[in-house]
Amino acid sequence: MNLISIVQVIISIAVIVLILLQERSAGGGAIFGGAGGDSFYQRRRGTERLIFVGTIVLVAAFAILAVVNLLINK
């Protein structure tokens, strides 16, 4: 296992944790249409915004590392 693969595993665990930390004010009901249309689009503030942006950054880093790993091992 090379260094890039190890970093990918660490990033994937961090992404899973950040996704689980994200909370929705409407709960799971919004997925099944139980909440109104207003609750889906809301402004993220403070820690919620930090977790959201961190998730996006880590997913982008994971994708870039996946492409680099693919090119190196080709």
PDB file with SEQRES, HELIX, SHEET and CRYST1 records, atoms N, CA, C and O in Angstrom:
SEQRES   1 A   74  MET ASN LEU ILE SER ILE VAL GLN VAL ILE ILE SER ILE          
SEQRES   2 A   74  ALA VAL ILE VAL LEU ILE LEU LEU GLN GLU ARG SER ALA          
SEQRES   3 A   74  GLY GLY GLY ALA ILE PHE GLY GLY ALA GLY GLY ASP SER          
SEQRES   4 A   74  PHE TYR GLN ARG ARG ARG GLY THR GLU ARG LEU ILE PHE          
SEQRES   5 A   74  VAL GLY THR ILE VAL LEU VAL ALA ALA PHE ALA ILE LEU          
SEQRES   6 A   74  ALA VAL VAL ASN LEU LEU ILE ASN LYS                          
HELIX    1 AA1 LEU A    3  LEU A   21  1                                  19    
HELIX    2 AA2 GLY A   27  ALA A   30  5                                   4    
HELIX    3 AA3 GLY A   37  SER A   39  5                                   3    
HELIX    4 AA4 THR A   47  ILE A   72  1                                  26    
CRYST1    1.000    1.000    1.000  90.00  90.00  90.00 P 1           1          
ATOM      1  N   MET A   1       0.858  -1.179   0.000  1.00  0.00           N  
ATOM      2  CA  MET A   1       0.000   0.000   0.000  1.00  0.00           C  
ATOM      3  C   MET A   1       0.901   1.238   0.000  1.00  0.00           C  
ATOM      4  O   MET A   1       1.769   1.381   0.861  1.00  0.00           O  
ATOM      5  N   ASN A   2       0.691   2.119  -0.961  1.00  0.00           N  
ATOM      6  CA  ASN A   2       1.533   3.303  -1.037  1.00  0.00           C  
ATOM      7  C   ASN A   2       0.961   4.448  -0.191  1.00  0.00           C  
ATOM      8  O   ASN A   2      -0.131   4.337   0.366  1.00  0.00           O  
ATOM      9  N   LEU A   3       1.698   5.521  -0.109  1.00  0.00           N  
ATOM     10  CA  LEU A   3       1.333   6.660   0.737  1.00  0.00           C  
ATOM     11  C   LEU A   3       0.024   7.305   0.285  1.00  0.00           C  
ATOM     12  O   LEU A   3      -0.782   7.722   1.116  1.00  0.00           O  
ATOM     13  N   ILE A   4      -0.185   7.388  -1.015  1.00  0.00           N  
ATOM     14  CA  ILE A   4      -1.419   8.007  -1.520  1.00  0.00           C  
ATOM     15  C   ILE A   4      -2.639   7.203  -1.092  1.00  0.00           C  
ATOM     16  O   ILE A   4      -3.671   7.778  -0.746  1.00  0.00           O  
ATOM     17  N   SER A   5      -2.530   5.904  -1.112  1.00  0.00           N  
ATOM     18  CA  SER A   5      -3.655   5.059  -0.687  1.00  0.00           C  
ATOM     19  C   SER A   5      -3.961   5.242   0.792  1.00  0.00           C  
ATOM     20  O   SER A   5      -5.125   5.262   1.192  1.00  0.00           O  
ATOM     21  N   ILE A   6      -2.930   5.373   1.592  1.00  0.00           N  
ATOM     22  CA  ILE A   6      -3.125   5.586   3.031  1.00  0.00           C  
ATOM     23  C   ILE A   6      -3.802   6.926   3.284  1.00  0.00           C  
ATOM     24  O   ILE A   6      -4.701   7.028   4.118  1.00  0.00           O  
ATOM     25  N   VAL A   7      -3.365   7.955   2.557  1.00  0.00           N  
ATOM     26  CA  VAL A   7      -3.985   9.278   2.702  1.00  0.00           C  
ATOM     27  C   VAL A   7      -5.440   9.237   2.240  1.00  0.00           C  
ATOM     28  O   VAL A   7      -6.297   9.886   2.841  1.00  0.00           O  
ATOM     29  N   GLN A   8      -5.728   8.480   1.180  1.00  0.00           N  
ATOM     30  CA  GLN A   8      -7.109   8.336   0.709  1.00  0.00           C  
ATOM     31  C   GLN A   8      -7.988   7.678   1.768  1.00  0.00           C  
ATOM     32  O   GLN A   8      -9.133   8.089   1.957  1.00  0.00           O  
ATOM     33  N   VAL A   9      -7.480   6.684   2.448  1.00  0.00           N  
ATOM     34  CA  VAL A   9      -8.253   6.023   3.504  1.00  0.00           C  
ATOM     35  C   VAL A   9      -8.547   7.000   4.637  1.00  0.00           C  
ATOM     36  O   VAL A   9      -9.665   7.041   5.151  1.00  0.00           O  
ATOM     37  N   ILE A  10      -7.545   7.784   5.025  1.00  0.00           N  
ATOM     38  CA  ILE A  10      -7.733   8.760   6.096  1.00  0.00           C  
ATOM     39  C   ILE A  10      -8.755   9.821   5.686  1.00  0.00           C  
ATOM     40  O   ILE A  10      -9.621  10.193   6.478  1.00  0.00           O  
ATOM     41  N   ILE A  11      -8.650  10.307   4.439  1.00  0.00           N  
ATOM     42  CA  ILE A  11      -9.599  11.312   3.957  1.00  0.00           C  
ATOM     43  C   ILE A  11     -11.005  10.728   3.872  1.00  0.00           C  
ATOM     44  O   ILE A  11     -11.977  11.408   4.202  1.00  0.00           O  
ATOM     45  N   SER A  12     -11.122   9.484   3.434  1.00  0.00           N  
ATOM     46  CA  SER A  12     -12.457   8.882   3.335  1.00  0.00           C  
ATOM     47  C   SER A  12     -13.108   8.732   4.703  1.00  0.00           C  
ATOM     48  O   SER A  12     -14.316   8.927   4.831  1.00  0.00           O  
ATOM     49  N   ILE A  13     -12.344   8.394   5.713  1.00  0.00           N  
ATOM     50  CA  ILE A  13     -12.881   8.303   7.078  1.00  0.00           C  
ATOM     51  C   ILE A  13     -13.322   9.687   7.560  1.00  0.00           C  
ATOM     52  O   ILE A  13     -14.370   9.824   8.191  1.00  0.00           O  
ATOM     53  N   ALA A  14     -12.517  10.712   7.259  1.00  0.00           N  
ATOM     54  CA  ALA A  14     -12.870  12.078   7.652  1.00  0.00           C  
ATOM     55  C   ALA A  14     -14.136  12.545   6.939  1.00  0.00           C  
ATOM     56  O   ALA A  14     -14.965  13.229   7.539  1.00  0.00           O  
ATOM     57  N   VAL A  15     -14.293  12.185   5.665  1.00  0.00           N  
ATOM     58  CA  VAL A  15     -15.502  12.555   4.922  1.00  0.00           C  
ATOM     59  C   VAL A  15     -16.730  11.882   5.526  1.00  0.00           C  
ATOM     60  O   VAL A  15     -17.781  12.508   5.660  1.00  0.00           O  
ATOM     61  N   ILE A  16     -16.599  10.627   5.884  1.00  0.00           N  
ATOM     62  CA  ILE A  16     -17.718   9.911   6.507  1.00  0.00           C  
ATOM     63  C   ILE A  16     -18.124  10.586   7.812  1.00  0.00           C  
ATOM     64  O   ILE A  16     -19.311  10.772   8.080  1.00  0.00           O  
ATOM     65  N   VAL A  17     -17.133  10.950   8.621  1.00  0.00           N  
ATOM     66  CA  VAL A  17     -17.427  11.612   9.900  1.00  0.00           C  
ATOM     67  C   VAL A  17     -18.107  12.954   9.662  1.00  0.00           C  
ATOM     68  O   VAL A  17     -19.092  13.276  10.326  1.00  0.00           O  
ATOM     69  N   LEU A  18     -17.588  13.740   8.718  1.00  0.00           N  
ATOM     70  CA  LEU A  18     -18.185  15.053   8.459  1.00  0.00           C  
ATOM     71  C   LEU A  18     -19.605  14.931   7.913  1.00  0.00           C  
ATOM     72  O   LEU A  18     -20.467  15.739   8.260  1.00  0.00           O  
ATOM     73  N   ILE A  19     -19.859  13.944   7.074  1.00  0.00           N  
ATOM     74  CA  ILE A  19     -21.215  13.745   6.564  1.00  0.00           C  
ATOM     75  C   ILE A  19     -22.161  13.363   7.696  1.00  0.00           C  
ATOM     76  O   ILE A  19     -23.302  13.823   7.738  1.00  0.00           O  
ATOM     77  N   LEU A  20     -21.694  12.531   8.603  1.00  0.00           N  
ATOM     78  CA  LEU A  20     -22.542  12.143   9.730  1.00  0.00           C  
ATOM     79  C   LEU A  20     -22.773  13.294  10.707  1.00  0.00           C  
ATOM     80  O   LEU A  20     -23.783  13.314  11.411  1.00  0.00           O  
ATOM     81  N   LEU A  21     -21.845  14.253  10.756  1.00  0.00           N  
ATOM     82  CA  LEU A  21     -22.005  15.396  11.648  1.00  0.00           C  
ATOM     83  C   LEU A  21     -22.971  16.445  11.108  1.00  0.00           C  
ATOM     84  O   LEU A  21     -23.505  17.257  11.863  1.00  0.00           O  
ATOM     85  N   GLN A  22     -23.186  16.422   9.812  1.00  0.00           N  
ATOM     86  CA  GLN A  22     -24.100  17.413   9.238  1.00  0.00           C  
ATOM     87  C   GLN A  22     -25.506  17.130   9.734  1.00  0.00           C  
ATOM     88  O   GLN A  22     -25.984  15.997   9.681  1.00  0.00           O  
ATOM     89  N   GLU A  23     -26.158  18.172  10.214  1.00  0.00           N  
ATOM     90  CA  GLU A  23     -27.506  17.973  10.709  1.00  0.00           C  
ATOM     91  C   GLU A  23     -28.494  18.751   9.863  1.00  0.00           C  
ATOM     92  O   GLU A  23     -28.184  19.826   9.349  1.00  0.00           O  
ATOM     93  N   ARG A  24     -29.637  18.218   9.733  1.00  0.00           N  
ATOM     94  CA  ARG A  24     -30.709  18.876   8.991  1.00  0.00           C  
ATOM     95  C   ARG A  24     -31.790  19.260   9.990  1.00  0.00           C  
ATOM     96  O   ARG A  24     -32.191  18.462  10.837  1.00  0.00           O  
ATOM     97  N   SER A  25     -32.241  20.469   9.874  1.00  0.00           N  
ATOM     98  CA  SER A  25     -33.264  20.921  10.815  1.00  0.00           C  
ATOM     99  C   SER A  25     -34.582  20.179  10.610  1.00  0.00           C  
ATOM    100  O   SER A  25     -35.361  20.038  11.553  1.00  0.00           O  
ATOM    101  N   ALA A  26     -34.842  19.702   9.391  1.00  0.00           N  
ATOM    102  CA  ALA A  26     -36.088  19.002   9.113  1.00  0.00           C  
ATOM    103  C   ALA A  26     -36.002  17.518   9.434  1.00  0.00           C  
ATOM    104  O   ALA A  26     -37.025  16.833   9.433  1.00  0.00           O  
ATOM    105  N   GLY A  27     -34.827  17.012   9.704  1.00  0.00           N  
ATOM    106  CA  GLY A  27     -34.681  15.593   9.989  1.00  0.00           C  
ATOM    107  C   GLY A  27     -34.792  14.765   8.717  1.00  0.00           C  
ATOM    108  O   GLY A  27     -34.635  15.293   7.617  1.00  0.00           O  
ATOM    109  N   GLY A  28     -35.058  13.482   8.859  1.00  0.00           N  
ATOM    110  CA  GLY A  28     -35.148  12.590   7.714  1.00  0.00           C  
ATOM    111  C   GLY A  28     -36.435  12.733   6.934  1.00  0.00           C  
ATOM    112  O   GLY A  28     -36.557  12.181   5.841  1.00  0.00           O  
ATOM    113  N   GLY A  29     -37.405  13.465   7.474  1.00  0.00           N  
ATOM    114  CA  GLY A  29     -38.683  13.608   6.799  1.00  0.00           C  
ATOM    115  C   GLY A  29     -38.587  14.359   5.486  1.00  0.00           C  
ATOM    116  O   GLY A  29     -39.418  14.159   4.599  1.00  0.00           O  
ATOM    117  N   ALA A  30     -37.595  15.215   5.345  1.00  0.00           N  
ATOM    118  CA  ALA A  30     -37.456  15.990   4.106  1.00  0.00           C  
ATOM    119  C   ALA A  30     -37.117  15.088   2.921  1.00  0.00           C  
ATOM    120  O   ALA A  30     -37.448  15.404   1.778  1.00  0.00           O  
ATOM    121  N   ILE A  31     -36.463  13.977   3.197  1.00  0.00           N  
ATOM    122  CA  ILE A  31     -36.106  13.051   2.128  1.00  0.00           C  
ATOM    123  C   ILE A  31     -37.366  12.459   1.502  1.00  0.00           C  
ATOM    124  O   ILE A  31     -37.425  12.255   0.289  1.00  0.00           O  
ATOM    125  N   PHE A  32     -38.356  12.189   2.317  1.00  0.00           N  
ATOM    126  CA  PHE A  32     -39.572  11.544   1.848  1.00  0.00           C  
ATOM    127  C   PHE A  32     -40.700  12.537   1.567  1.00  0.00           C  
ATOM    128  O   PHE A  32     -41.850  12.138   1.384  1.00  0.00           O  
ATOM    129  N   GLY A  33     -40.373  13.815   1.533  1.00  0.00           N  
ATOM    130  CA  GLY A  33     -41.373  14.827   1.219  1.00  0.00           C  
ATOM    131  C   GLY A  33     -42.200  15.258   2.404  1.00  0.00           C  
ATOM    132  O   GLY A  33     -43.243  15.887   2.224  1.00  0.00           O  
ATOM    133  N   GLY A  34     -41.771  14.942   3.608  1.00  0.00           N  
ATOM    134  CA  GLY A  34     -42.549  15.284   4.785  1.00  0.00           C  
ATOM    135  C   GLY A  34     -42.417  16.730   5.216  1.00  0.00           C  
ATOM    136  O   GLY A  34     -43.281  17.236   5.932  1.00  0.00           O  
ATOM    137  N   ALA A  35     -41.362  17.407   4.799  1.00  0.00           N  
ATOM    138  CA  ALA A  35     -41.163  18.791   5.216  1.00  0.00           C  
ATOM    139  C   ALA A  35     -41.529  19.726   4.082  1.00  0.00           C  
ATOM    140  O   ALA A  35     -41.635  19.317   2.926  1.00  0.00           O  
ATOM    141  N   GLY A  36     -41.720  20.995   4.433  1.00  0.00           N  
ATOM    142  CA  GLY A  36     -42.053  21.998   3.428  1.00  0.00           C  
ATOM    143  C   GLY A  36     -40.857  22.324   2.558  1.00  0.00           C  
ATOM    144  O   GLY A  36     -39.738  21.906   2.854  1.00  0.00           O  
ATOM    145  N   GLY A  37     -41.083  23.063   1.493  1.00  0.00           N  
ATOM    146  CA  GLY A  37     -40.025  23.403   0.560  1.00  0.00           C  
ATOM    147  C   GLY A  37     -38.991  24.350   1.137  1.00  0.00           C  
ATOM    148  O   GLY A  37     -37.862  24.402   0.648  1.00  0.00           O  
ATOM    149  N   ASP A  38     -39.358  25.108   2.178  1.00  0.00           N  
ATOM    150  CA  ASP A  38     -38.435  26.090   2.740  1.00  0.00           C  
ATOM    151  C   ASP A  38     -37.274  25.453   3.481  1.00  0.00           C  
ATOM    152  O   ASP A  38     -36.180  26.016   3.507  1.00  0.00           O  
ATOM    153  N   SER A  39     -37.485  24.306   4.077  1.00  0.00           N  
ATOM    154  CA  SER A  39     -36.468  23.732   4.961  1.00  0.00           C  
ATOM    155  C   SER A  39     -35.279  23.163   4.199  1.00  0.00           C  
ATOM    156  O   SER A  39     -34.201  23.015   4.775  1.00  0.00           O  
ATOM    157  N   PHE A  40     -35.447  22.839   2.914  1.00  0.00           N  
ATOM    158  CA  PHE A  40     -34.336  22.255   2.175  1.00  0.00           C  
ATOM    159  C   PHE A  40     -33.275  23.302   1.869  1.00  0.00           C  
ATOM    160  O   PHE A  40     -32.080  23.036   1.994  1.00  0.00           O  
ATOM    161  N   TYR A  41     -33.709  24.484   1.470  1.00  0.00           N  
ATOM    162  CA  TYR A  41     -32.776  25.559   1.143  1.00  0.00           C  
ATOM    163  C   TYR A  41     -32.675  26.495   2.339  1.00  0.00           C  
ATOM    164  O   TYR A  41     -33.589  27.271   2.618  1.00  0.00           O  
ATOM    165  N   GLN A  42     -31.568  26.411   3.029  1.00  0.00           N  
ATOM    166  CA  GLN A  42     -31.360  27.280   4.186  1.00  0.00           C  
ATOM    167  C   GLN A  42     -29.910  27.734   4.204  1.00  0.00           C  
ATOM    168  O   GLN A  42     -29.039  27.091   3.619  1.00  0.00           O  
ATOM    169  N   ARG A  43     -29.664  28.830   4.868  1.00  0.00           N  
ATOM    170  CA  ARG A  43     -28.303  29.332   4.978  1.00  0.00           C  
ATOM    171  C   ARG A  43     -27.581  28.568   6.078  1.00  0.00           C  
ATOM    172  O   ARG A  43     -28.123  28.322   7.156  1.00  0.00           O  
ATOM    173  N   ARG A  44     -26.352  28.204   5.773  1.00  0.00           N  
ATOM    174  CA  ARG A  44     -25.536  27.522   6.763  1.00  0.00           C  
ATOM    175  C   ARG A  44     -24.701  28.568   7.471  1.00  0.00           C  
ATOM    176  O   ARG A  44     -24.149  29.465   6.833  1.00  0.00           O  
ATOM    177  N   ARG A  45     -24.605  28.460   8.776  1.00  0.00           N  
ATOM    178  CA  ARG A  45     -23.859  29.437   9.554  1.00  0.00           C  
ATOM    179  C   ARG A  45     -22.979  28.735  10.564  1.00  0.00           C  
ATOM    180  O   ARG A  45     -23.297  27.640  11.028  1.00  0.00           O  
ATOM    181  N   GLY A  46     -21.880  29.368  10.899  1.00  0.00           N  
ATOM    182  CA  GLY A  46     -21.008  28.890  11.963  1.00  0.00           C  
ATOM    183  C   GLY A  46     -20.414  27.528  11.685  1.00  0.00           C  
ATOM    184  O   GLY A  46     -19.847  27.278  10.621  1.00  0.00           O  
ATOM    185  N   THR A  47     -20.554  26.659  12.660  1.00  0.00           N  
ATOM    186  CA  THR A  47     -19.975  25.326  12.589  1.00  0.00           C  
ATOM    187  C   THR A  47     -20.585  24.509  11.455  1.00  0.00           C  
ATOM    188  O   THR A  47     -19.891  23.728  10.804  1.00  0.00           O  
ATOM    189  N   GLU A  48     -21.873  24.687  11.223  1.00  0.00           N  
ATOM    190  CA  GLU A  48     -22.542  23.938  10.152  1.00  0.00           C  
ATOM    191  C   GLU A  48     -21.917  24.285   8.795  1.00  0.00           C  
ATOM    192  O   GLU A  48     -21.731  23.406   7.954  1.00  0.00           O  
ATOM    193  N   ARG A  49     -21.600  25.547   8.587  1.00  0.00           N  
ATOM    194  CA  ARG A  49     -20.966  25.966   7.333  1.00  0.00           C  
ATOM    195  C   ARG A  49     -19.552  25.412   7.239  1.00  0.00           C  
ATOM    196  O   ARG A  49     -19.125  24.973   6.171  1.00  0.00           O  
ATOM    197  N   LEU A  50     -18.822  25.429   8.352  1.00  0.00           N  
ATOM    198  CA  LEU A  50     -17.461  24.900   8.377  1.00  0.00           C  
ATOM    199  C   LEU A  50     -17.447  23.415   8.037  1.00  0.00           C  
ATOM    200  O   LEU A  50     -16.590  22.963   7.278  1.00  0.00           O  
ATOM    201  N   ILE A  51     -18.380  22.658   8.585  1.00  0.00           N  
ATOM    202  CA  ILE A  51     -18.470  21.228   8.299  1.00  0.00           C  
ATOM    203  C   ILE A  51     -18.837  21.006   6.831  1.00  0.00           C  
ATOM    204  O   ILE A  51     -18.293  20.112   6.182  1.00  0.00           O  
ATOM    205  N   PHE A  52     -19.754  21.813   6.310  1.00  0.00           N  
ATOM    206  CA  PHE A  52     -20.182  21.693   4.914  1.00  0.00           C  
ATOM    207  C   PHE A  52     -19.023  21.976   3.952  1.00  0.00           C  
ATOM    208  O   PHE A  52     -18.780  21.203   3.025  1.00  0.00           O  
ATOM    209  N   VAL A  53     -18.315  23.077   4.175  1.00  0.00           N  
ATOM    210  CA  VAL A  53     -17.192  23.435   3.307  1.00  0.00           C  
ATOM    211  C   VAL A  53     -16.056  22.421   3.455  1.00  0.00           C  
ATOM    212  O   VAL A  53     -15.414  22.056   2.470  1.00  0.00           O  
ATOM    213  N   GLY A  54     -15.813  21.973   4.676  1.00  0.00           N  
ATOM    214  CA  GLY A  54     -14.785  20.957   4.902  1.00  0.00           C  
ATOM    215  C   GLY A  54     -15.082  19.663   4.165  1.00  0.00           C  
ATOM    216  O   GLY A  54     -14.177  19.018   3.637  1.00  0.00           O  
ATOM    217  N   THR A  55     -16.347  19.290   4.132  1.00  0.00           N  
ATOM    218  CA  THR A  55     -16.743  18.090   3.404  1.00  0.00           C  
ATOM    219  C   THR A  55     -16.454  18.236   1.915  1.00  0.00           C  
ATOM    220  O   THR A  55     -15.938  17.316   1.280  1.00  0.00           O  
ATOM    221  N   ILE A  56     -16.792  19.397   1.365  1.00  0.00           N  
ATOM    222  CA  ILE A  56     -16.544  19.632  -0.062  1.00  0.00           C  
ATOM    223  C   ILE A  56     -15.047  19.595  -0.363  1.00  0.00           C  
ATOM    224  O   ILE A  56     -14.630  18.996  -1.354  1.00  0.00           O  
ATOM    225  N   VAL A  57     -14.243  20.225   0.476  1.00  0.00           N  
ATOM    226  CA  VAL A  57     -12.794  20.262   0.266  1.00  0.00           C  
ATOM    227  C   VAL A  57     -12.205  18.857   0.339  1.00  0.00           C  
ATOM    228  O   VAL A  57     -11.377  18.487  -0.493  1.00  0.00           O  
ATOM    229  N   LEU A  58     -12.627  18.071   1.330  1.00  0.00           N  
ATOM    230  CA  LEU A  58     -12.085  16.720   1.472  1.00  0.00           C  
ATOM    231  C   LEU A  58     -12.527  15.799   0.328  1.00  0.00           C  
ATOM    232  O   LEU A  58     -11.755  14.945  -0.107  1.00  0.00           O  
ATOM    233  N   VAL A  59     -13.744  15.963  -0.155  1.00  0.00           N  
ATOM    234  CA  VAL A  59     -14.196  15.150  -1.286  1.00  0.00           C  
ATOM    235  C   VAL A  59     -13.404  15.508  -2.538  1.00  0.00           C  
ATOM    236  O   VAL A  59     -13.042  14.626  -3.317  1.00  0.00           O  
ATOM    237  N   ALA A  60     -13.133  16.794  -2.733  1.00  0.00           N  
ATOM    238  CA  ALA A  60     -12.323  17.208  -3.882  1.00  0.00           C  
ATOM    239  C   ALA A  60     -10.902  16.662  -3.764  1.00  0.00           C  
ATOM    240  O   ALA A  60     -10.334  16.194  -4.751  1.00  0.00           O  
ATOM    241  N   ALA A  61     -10.325  16.719  -2.562  1.00  0.00           N  
ATOM    242  CA  ALA A  61      -8.979  16.177  -2.351  1.00  0.00           C  
ATOM    243  C   ALA A  61      -8.953  14.673  -2.597  1.00  0.00           C  
ATOM    244  O   ALA A  61      -8.000  14.151  -3.175  1.00  0.00           O  
ATOM    245  N   PHE A  62     -10.002  13.976  -2.157  1.00  0.00           N  
ATOM    246  CA  PHE A  62     -10.090  12.540  -2.377  1.00  0.00           C  
ATOM    247  C   PHE A  62     -10.143  12.224  -3.871  1.00  0.00           C  
ATOM    248  O   PHE A  62      -9.476  11.299  -4.335  1.00  0.00           O  
ATOM    249  N   ALA A  63     -10.934  12.991  -4.623  1.00  0.00           N  
ATOM    250  CA  ALA A  63     -11.048  12.755  -6.066  1.00  0.00           C  
ATOM    251  C   ALA A  63      -9.720  13.017  -6.774  1.00  0.00           C  
ATOM    252  O   ALA A  63      -9.325  12.260  -7.661  1.00  0.00           O  
ATOM    253  N   ILE A  64      -9.044  14.077  -6.387  1.00  0.00           N  
ATOM    254  CA  ILE A  64      -7.744  14.390  -6.996  1.00  0.00           C  
ATOM    255  C   ILE A  64      -6.732  13.293  -6.688  1.00  0.00           C  
ATOM    256  O   ILE A  64      -5.983  12.872  -7.570  1.00  0.00           O  
ATOM    257  N   LEU A  65      -6.709  12.831  -5.445  1.00  0.00           N  
ATOM    258  CA  LEU A  65      -5.789  11.748  -5.084  1.00  0.00           C  
ATOM    259  C   LEU A  65      -6.125  10.454  -5.820  1.00  0.00           C  
ATOM    260  O   LEU A  65      -5.227   9.684  -6.162  1.00  0.00           O  
ATOM    261  N   ALA A  66      -7.402  10.213  -6.065  1.00  0.00           N  
ATOM    262  CA  ALA A  66      -7.793   9.011  -6.801  1.00  0.00           C  
ATOM    263  C   ALA A  66      -7.263   9.057  -8.230  1.00  0.00           C  
ATOM    264  O   ALA A  66      -6.783   8.050  -8.751  1.00  0.00           O  
ATOM    265  N   VAL A  67      -7.350  10.223  -8.859  1.00  0.00           N  
ATOM    266  CA  VAL A  67      -6.831  10.362 -10.232  1.00  0.00           C  
ATOM    267  C   VAL A  67      -5.312  10.235 -10.236  1.00  0.00           C  
ATOM    268  O   VAL A  67      -4.745   9.565 -11.099  1.00  0.00           O  
ATOM    269  N   VAL A  68      -4.656  10.873  -9.278  1.00  0.00           N  
ATOM    270  CA  VAL A  68      -3.186  10.770  -9.197  1.00  0.00           C  
ATOM    271  C   VAL A  68      -2.762   9.333  -8.959  1.00  0.00           C  
ATOM    272  O   VAL A  68      -1.810   8.858  -9.577  1.00  0.00           O  
ATOM    273  N   ASN A  69      -3.449   8.642  -8.080  1.00  0.00           N  
ATOM    274  CA  ASN A  69      -3.147   7.243  -7.791  1.00  0.00           C  
ATOM    275  C   ASN A  69      -3.352   6.387  -9.034  1.00  0.00           C  
ATOM    276  O   ASN A  69      -2.571   5.472  -9.295  1.00  0.00           O  
ATOM    277  N   LEU A  70      -4.392   6.679  -9.795  1.00  0.00           N  
ATOM    278  CA  LEU A  70      -4.651   5.948 -11.029  1.00  0.00           C  
ATOM    279  C   LEU A  70      -3.527   6.169 -12.051  1.00  0.00           C  
ATOM    280  O   LEU A  70      -3.079   5.232 -12.711  1.00  0.00           O  
ATOM    281  N   LEU A  71      -3.090   7.407 -12.167  1.00  0.00           N  
ATOM    282  CA  LEU A  71      -2.027   7.720 -13.135  1.00  0.00           C  
ATOM    283  C   LEU A  71      -0.683   7.148 -12.734  1.00  0.00           C  
ATOM    284  O   LEU A  71       0.102   6.733 -13.587  1.00  0.00           O  
ATOM    285  N   ILE A  72      -0.414   7.124 -11.436  1.00  0.00           N  
ATOM    286  CA  ILE A  72       0.872   6.571 -10.965  1.00  0.00           C  
ATOM    287  C   ILE A  72       0.923   5.062 -11.147  1.00  0.00           C  
ATOM    288  O   ILE A  72       1.951   4.520 -11.552  1.00  0.00           O  
ATOM    289  N   ASN A  73      -0.162   4.392 -10.857  1.00  0.00           N  
ATOM    290  CA  ASN A  73      -0.197   2.921 -10.914  1.00  0.00           C  
ATOM    291  C   ASN A  73      -0.509   2.382 -12.303  1.00  0.00           C  
ATOM    292  O   ASN A  73      -0.649   1.170 -12.469  1.00  0.00           O  
ATOM    293  N   LYS A  74      -0.620   3.237 -13.287  1.00  0.00           N  
ATOM    294  CA  LYS A  74      -0.969   2.787 -14.629  1.00  0.00           C  
ATOM    295  C   LYS A  74       0.201   2.128 -15.313  1.00  0.00           C  
ATOM    296  O   LYS A  74       0.080   1.689 -16.457  1.00  0.00           O  
TER     297      LYS A  74                                                      
END                                                                             
